[in-house]
Amino acid sequence: MLFLEYLQCSACQKAKKWLDEHQISCEDRHIMENNPTSDQMRIGA
């Protein structure tokens, strides 16, 4: 699973903590450093 996050976002921090607590693995992508393309944002891409 791809997890897009903004490091200063409290909702992102809470979501990441929940994923970690439930041992759900994901690929973290810091949206300000590695902004996804429109193709990557499409459902199923």
C-alpha positions as CSV (number, residue, x, y, z in Angstrom):
1,M,0.0,0.0,0.0
2,L,1.2,3.5,-0.8
3,F,0.9,6.0,2.0
4,L,1.1,9.6,0.9
5,E,2.0,11.9,3.8
6,Y,2.8,15.5,4.7
7,L,5.1,15.4,7.7
8,Q,3.5,18.4,9.4
9,C,-0.1,17.0,9.1
10,S,-1.5,15.7,12.4
11,A,-4.0,13.5,10.6
12,C,-1.2,11.9,8.6
13,Q,0.7,11.3,11.8
14,K,-2.3,9.7,13.4
15,A,-3.0,7.5,10.4
16,K,0.7,6.4,10.2
17,K,0.6,5.5,13.9
18,W,-2.6,3.5,13.4
19,L,-1.1,1.6,10.5
20,D,2.1,0.9,12.5
21,E,0.1,-0.3,15.6
22,H,-1.9,-2.7,13.4
23,Q,1.2,-3.9,11.6
24,I,0.0,-2.8,8.2
25,S,3.0,-2.4,5.9
26,C,3.1,0.5,3.5
27,E,5.4,2.5,1.4
28,D,5.8,6.0,2.8
29,R,5.9,8.8,0.3
30,H,6.6,12.3,1.5
31,I,4.3,14.3,-0.8
32,M,6.5,17.5,-0.6
33,E,9.7,15.6,-1.5
34,N,8.2,13.0,-3.9
35,N,5.0,14.4,-5.4
36,P,3.1,11.7,-7.3
37,T,2.2,12.2,-11.0
38,S,-1.4,12.3,-12.2
39,D,-1.0,8.8,-13.6
40,Q,0.1,7.5,-10.2
41,M,-2.9,9.1,-8.6
42,R,-5.4,7.3,-10.8
43,I,-7.3,4.5,-9.2
44,G,-5.7,1.2,-10.0
45,A,-2.4,2.7,-11.0
